[in-house]
């Protein structure tokens, strides 16, 4: 199939386009719709459902229904609930009433509950399709996956620039004119629309035959709970704890970067590029993320896993700190841009290196479950606790306030807010430097893993310690 890779590129582009349409800018809509207090919960919900929904859908895709069909079904259900969120906002705006908080959060939760499993399912389906076609997945998949980030960025740019005027006319702008999608319920329409297209598209993908196994598995093994014995190993327990602590940083800027940047519009910078294009500026973070993936092999070979992960932690300190001291006018805006650039290091250098560390340090038969624990600690527990804690800090220093233009902005002492987040990241960095120990052998083999990405059989540290 000559067009097979292209079809998977389209799938990945849409997969993350669905997410990029609202993930970094839904806070703007919530604040303007009088639901600013829901921002922490909107992002925490992603972590909560990630604790169990990917596992449930993964078991279904492993045993009963082909992965591409489970993927398509989940996308359609998620899209329908997201479109219901759009309809709720549209109806409330048409009637001049407030959106029902409880109904909105219910519909959003159901949408996210079915979307989050699709991140893993899209990988599973792509791997199966490529293997069945005779491709080497290690070489073929990364160039395909990078288009997921491209799709995320494209969706961010679209909702940043798309707008409606008072007569209902559609146009593109960089001046914040009309009703920009990034500030309204229309971002959810874009996400739902793309989700419908992707859901239907997934059913056209090549079949991914189920692999039947006669090997008996206990209930604990079925759900991957046997991997929790890794916590009996001191260095793995320490690693997972720090994964959770760093995971607390993950959703902070997703939830509050655009409300923060947009807030300058209500505090004397109404005409600045920054305040009118918060989503576009934030997309530089995703561009940096895509580029930093390419840098990881060199840095791992040169510095080893522990130092690379320390670089990620320092980058989180800079990510928050630069937000705290930057400003929308020149030269302060340069600090905002630098914050976007270091995000790629902050996100990729820990997530990717951490996944390599887990793979190297665990036995092959529990590696998938161990990776699940890593994701649970970072994107599940860590992100949930971090988002709720960040919401408490923001509420302490900032409040949604109606400005002279009639819009609500999250105004307050943002400098103190971001510096508190930077202080937390700094404390985690220092603690990691002093407590976490690695070995030269781990560093060397991890670099080899990144270079070849196919030698997953050399690690034996945890196996010997568990046995």
C-alpha positions in Angstrom: 0.0 0.0 0.0 1.9 3.0 -1.3 -0.4 5.5 0.5 -0.5 3.6 3.8 1.9 6.0 5.5 0.0 9.0 4.2 -3.2 7.6 5.6 -1.6 7.2 9.0 -0.2 10.7 8.8 -3.8 12.0 8.2 -5.0 10.0 11.2 -2.3 11.5 13.5 -2.9 15.0 12.1 -6.6 14.8 13.0 -6.0 12.9 16.3 -4.1 15.8 17.8 -5.9 18.5 15.9 -9.0 17.5 17.9 -7.1 18.2 21.1 -5.3 21.3 20.0 -8.5 23.0 19.1 -9.4 23.6 22.7 -6.7 22.3 25.1 -4.7 25.5 25.5 -7.5 28.0 25.1 -10.6 26.6 26.8 -9.7 28.6 29.9 -10.4 31.8 27.9 -13.9 30.7 27.1 -14.6 29.4 30.6 -13.6 32.7 32.2 -15.7 34.8 29.8 -18.7 32.5 30.2 -18.5 32.9 34.0 -17.1 29.5 34.6 -13.5 30.5 35.5 -13.7 28.5 38.7 -14.0 25.3 36.5 -10.6 25.7 34.9 -8.7 23.5 37.4 -11.4 20.8 37.2 -11.5 20.9 33.4 -7.8 20.0 33.3 -7.9 17.7 36.3 -10.6 15.6 34.7 -8.1 14.6 32.0 -5.8 13.2 34.6 -8.7 11.5 36.5 -10.1 9.7 33.4 -6.5 8.8 32.3 -6.2 6.6 35.4 -8.7 4.0 34.2 -10.2 4.7 30.7 -7.1 3.9 28.6 -6.8 0.6 30.4 -10.4 -0.3 29.8 -10.4 0.6 26.1 -7.0 -1.1 25.7 -8.3 -4.4 27.0 -11.3 -4.2 24.7 -8.9 -3.5 21.7 -6.7 -6.3 22.8 -9.4 -9.0 23.2 -12.7 -8.2 21.5 -12.8 -5.4 19.0 -10.1 -4.4 16.5 -8.1 -1.3 17.6 -9.0 0.9 14.7 -12.7 0.3 15.3 -12.4 1.0 19.0 -10.5 4.2 18.1 -13.2 5.3 15.6 -16.0 4.6 18.1 -14.3 6.5 20.9 -13.6 9.4 18.6 -17.2 9.6 17.5 -18.6 9.5 21.1 -16.1 12.0 22.3 -16.9 14.3 19.4 -20.6 14.1 20.0 -20.3 15.1 23.6 -17.9 18.0 22.6 -20.5 19.2 20.1 -23.0 19.0 22.9 -20.8 21.4 24.9 -20.7 23.7 21.9 -24.5 23.5 21.7 -24.8 24.3 25.3 -22.7 27.4 25.0 -24.3 28.5 21.7 -27.8 28.2 23.2 -26.9 30.1 26.4 -25.4 32.9 24.3 -28.5 33.1 22.0 -30.8 33.2 25.0 -28.6 35.6 27.0 -28.4 33.2 29.9 -25.6 31.6 31.8 -24.3 28.1 30.9 -25.3 25.4 33.4 -22.0 24.6 35.1 -23.0 21.1 36.1 -24.3 20.2 32.7 -21.2 21.6 31.0 -18.8 19.7 33.2 -20.8 16.5 32.8 -20.7 16.7 29.0 -17.1 17.7 28.9 -16.1 14.9 31.3 -17.8 12.3 29.0 -16.1 13.7 26.0 -12.7 13.6 27.6 -13.3 10.2 29.0 -13.6 8.8 25.5 -10.9 11.0 23.9 -8.0 10.3 26.3 -7.9 6.5 25.4 -7.6 7.4 21.7 -4.1 8.8 22.3 -2.8 5.3 23.0 -5.2 3.6 20.7 -4.0 5.6 17.7 -0.5 4.4 18.4 -1.7 0.8 18.8 -3.6 1.0 15.5 -0.7 2.6 13.6 1.8 0.0 14.9 -0.5 -2.9 13.9 -1.2 -1.5 10.4 2.5 -0.9 9.8 3.6 -4.3 11.1 0.9 -6.0 9.0 2.3 -4.2 5.9 5.8 -5.3 6.6 7.2 -2.0 7.9 9.8 -1.6 10.6 7.7 0.4 13.2 10.8 1.8 14.9 11.8 3.6 11.7 8.4 4.2 10.1 6.4 5.5 13.0 8.3 8.6 14.3 8.0 10.6 11.0 4.3 9.8 11.0 3.8 10.7 14.6 5.4 14.2 14.2 2.4 15.2 12.0 0.3 14.8 15.2 2.1 17.8 16.6 1.7 19.6 13.3 -2.1 18.9 13.6 -2.1 20.2 17.1 -0.4 23.4 16.1 -2.6 23.9 13.0 -5.7 23.6 15.1 -4.3 26.2 17.6 -3.5 28.6 14.8 -7.0 28.2 13.3 -8.9 28.9 16.5 -6.5 31.8 17.3 -7.2 33.5 14.0 -10.8 32.5 13.2 -13.5 34.9 14.3 -17.2 35.9 13.8 -18.3 39.5 13.5 -21.5 40.9 15.0 -23.4 40.1 11.8 -22.3 36.5 11.9 -19.7 36.9 9.2 -16.7 34.6 9.4 -13.2 36.0 8.9 -9.6 35.7 10.1 -7.8 38.2 12.2 -4.7 38.8 14.3 -6.2 41.9 16.1 -8.7 40.2 18.3 -11.6 41.7 16.3 -15.1 40.2 16.5 -15.6 37.0 18.5 -12.4 34.9 18.2 -12.9 31.2 18.4 -10.1 31.0 21.0 -12.4 33.0 23.4 -15.7 31.3 22.6 -17.6 28.0 22.4 -16.7 27.8 18.7 -13.4 26.1 19.6 -15.4 23.2 20.8 -17.3 23.1 17.5 -13.9 22.8 15.7 -12.8 20.0 18.0 -16.1 18.1 17.6 -16.2 18.6 13.8 -12.6 17.2 13.5 -13.5 14.4 15.8 -16.5 13.3 13.6 -14.3 13.3 10.5 -11.6 11.3 12.3 -14.0 8.8 13.8 -15.5 8.0 10.4 -12.0 7.9 8.9 -10.7 5.4 11.4 -13.3 2.8 10.1 -11.7 3.0 6.7 -8.2 2.1 8.0 -6.8 -1.4 7.2 -7.9 -4.2 9.6 -5.8 -4.9 12.7 -6.5 -8.6 13.4 -6.8 -9.5 17.1 -4.0 -11.7 18.5 -5.4 -14.5 20.4 -3.4 -15.9 23.3 -3.9 -19.1 25.2 -1.7 -18.0 28.1 -3.7 -17.7 31.3 -3.4 -14.3 33.1 -4.4 -13.4 36.6 -6.8 -10.5 37.2 -3.9 -8.5 38.5 -1.9 -9.2 35.3 -4.8 -8.4 33.1 -5.1 -4.9 34.4 -1.3 -4.5 34.8 -1.4 -4.2 38.5 1.5 -6.7 38.9 3.9 -3.9 37.8 3.2 -2.0 41.0 5.7 -4.3 42.6 8.3 -2.0 41.1 7.6 0.3 44.0 9.5 -2.3 46.1 12.6 -1.3 44.3 14.0 1.9 45.9 15.3 3.6 42.8 12.2 2.9 40.9 10.0 4.1 43.7 12.0 7.3 43.9 11.8 7.8 40.1 8.0 7.3 40.1 7.6 9.8 43.0 9.6 12.4 41.1 7.6 11.6 38.0 4.4 12.5 39.9 6.0 15.7 41.3 7.1 16.8 37.8 3.7 15.7 36.4 2.2 18.4 38.6 3.8 21.0 36.3 2.3 19.5 33.1 -1.1 21.1 32.9 -0.3 24.4 34.7 0.5 26.3 31.5 -2.1 24.4 29.4 -4.7 25.7 31.8 -3.5 29.2 32.5 -1.0 30.4 29.8 -3.7 31.7 27.5 -5.9 33.3 30.3 -2.7 34.9 31.6 -1.5 36.3 28.2 -5.1 37.4 27.3 -5.4 39.2 30.7 -3.1 42.0 29.4 -5.9 43.0 27.1 -7.8 44.1 30.3 -4.9 45.8 31.9 -3.7 48.4 29.5 -2.4 46.4 26.6 -5.6 46.0 24.5 -3.9 46.4 21.2 -0.8 44.3 21.9 -0.1 41.2 19.7 0.4 39.1 22.8 -3.0 39.8 24.4 -4.9 39.3 21.1 -3.0 36.2 19.9 -2.4 34.2 23.1 -3.1 30.8 21.5 -0.9 31.6 18.5 2.0 32.6 20.8 1.4 29.5 23.0 1.7 27.3 19.9 5.5 28.1 19.8 5.6 25.7 22.8 4.4 22.9 20.6 6.8 23.8 17.8 9.6 23.7 20.3 8.4 20.3 21.5 8.5 18.9 18.0 12.1 20.2 17.4 13.4 19.0 20.8 12.4 15.4 20.1 15.2 15.5 17.4 17.7 16.7 20.0 17.2 13.9 22.6 19.5 11.3 21.0 22.5 13.7 21.1 21.8 14.9 24.6 21.4 11.4 26.0 24.6 10.2 24.4 26.5 13.3 25.7 25.0 13.7 29.2 23.1 10.6 30.2 19.6 10.1 31.5 19.9 11.8 34.9 21.4 15.0 33.5 18.9 15.2 30.7 16.0 14.8 33.2 17.7 17.5 35.3 17.7 19.8 32.2 14.0 19.2 31.9 13.4 20.2 35.5 15.5 23.4 35.1 13.5 24.1 32.0 10.3 24.0 34.0 11.8 26.5 36.4 12.5 28.8 33.5 9.2 28.1 31.8 7.3 29.5 34.9 9.9 32.1 35.9 10.1 33.7 32.4 6.3 34.1 32.5 6.6 35.8 35.9 9.0 38.5 34.8 8.0 39.0 31.1 5.6 41.6 29.7 3.7 42.1 26.5 5.7 45.1 25.4 9.3 45.0 24.0 11.7 43.7 25.3 9.6 41.9 27.9 7.9 39.9 25.2 11.2 38.2 24.4 11.0 36.5 27.8 7.6 35.1 26.9 9.0 33.7 23.6 11.9 32.2 25.5 9.4 30.6 27.9 7.7 29.0 24.9 11.1 27.7 23.6 12.2 26.1 26.8 8.9 24.2 27.0 10.1 21.7 24.5 13.0 20.8 26.7 10.8 20.8 29.8 8.2 18.4 28.3 10.3 16.1 26.0 13.5 15.7 28.0 11.6 14.3 30.9 8.8 12.4 29.3 10.8 10.7 26.5 13.9 10.1 28.7 11.7 8.9 31.5 10.0 6.4 29.2 13.4 5.1 28.1 14.5 4.8 31.7 11.4 2.7 32.6 11.9 0.5 29.5 15.6 -0.1 30.4 15.0 -0.8 34.0 12.2 -3.3 33.8 11.7 -6.9 32.5 10.2 -7.3 29.1 7.0 -9.0 30.4 6.0 -6.0 32.5 7.4 -3.1 30.4 4.0 -2.1 29.0 2.5 -2.0 32.5 5.5 -0.2 33.9 5.0 2.5 31.2 1.4 2.6 32.3 2.5 3.4 35.8 4.8 6.1 34.5 1.9 7.7 32.6 -0.3 7.2 35.6 2.1 9.1 37.9 2.7 11.9 35.4 -0.4 12.5 33.4 -2.8 10.9 35.9 -2.1 11.6 39.6 0.6 14.3 39.1 -1.4 16.3 36.5 -4.6 16.1 38.5 -3.0 17.2 41.8 -0.9 19.8 40.1 -3.9 21.3 38.2 -6.0 21.6 41.3 -3.2 23.0 43.4 -2.4 25.5 40.6 -6.0 26.5 40.6 -5.9 27.3 44.3 -2.8 29.4 43.8 -4.3 31.3 40.9 -7.5 31.9 42.9 -5.4 33.3 45.7 -3.8 36.0 43.6 -6.1 36.5 40.6 -9.8 37.0 40.0 -12.0 37.1 36.9 -12.8 40.8 36.5 -15.0 42.5 33.9 -12.9 45.2 32.1 -14.0 48.3 30.3 -14.6 46.4 27.0 -17.2 44.3 28.8 -15.2 41.1 28.7 -13.9 39.2 31.7 -10.1 38.8 32.2 -8.2 36.9 34.9 -6.5 39.9 36.5 -4.2 40.0 39.6 -0.7 39.4 40.8 0.5 37.1 38.0 4.2 37.7 38.9 3.8 36.1 42.3 1.7 33.3 40.9 4.3 32.2 38.3 7.2 32.6 40.7 5.5 30.3 43.2 5.2 27.7 40.4 8.9 28.3 39.5 9.9 27.9 43.2 8.1 24.5 43.3 9.9 23.3 40.2 13.2 24.5 41.6 12.6 22.6 44.9 11.8 19.4 42.9 15.0 19.9 40.8 17.2 20.3 43.8 15.6 17.3 45.5 16.0 15.1 42.4 19.7 16.1 42.1 20.4 15.1 45.7 18.2 12.0 46.0 18.0 10.2 42.6 20.9 8.0 41.7 21.7 6.4 38.4 24.5 4.3 37.1 26.9 4.7 34.2 25.5 1.5 32.7 22.0 3.0 32.7 23.3 6.1 31.0 25.1 4.3 28.3 22.4 1.8 27.4 19.7 4.6 27.4 21.7 6.5 24.9 22.0 3.3 22.8 18.2 2.9 23.1 17.6 6.3 21.7 20.1 5.8 18.9 18.7 2.4 17.9 15.3 2.3 19.6 15.2 -1.4 19.2 17.4 -2.9 21.9 15.0 -3.5 24.7 16.5 -6.7 26.1 19.7 -5.5 27.8 18.2 -4.1 31.1 18.2 -6.3 34.2 18.5 -4.1 37.2 15.0 -4.3 38.4 14.7 -8.0 37.5 17.6 -8.9 39.7 16.3 -6.8 42.6 12.8 -8.2 42.4 14.1 -11.7 42.3 
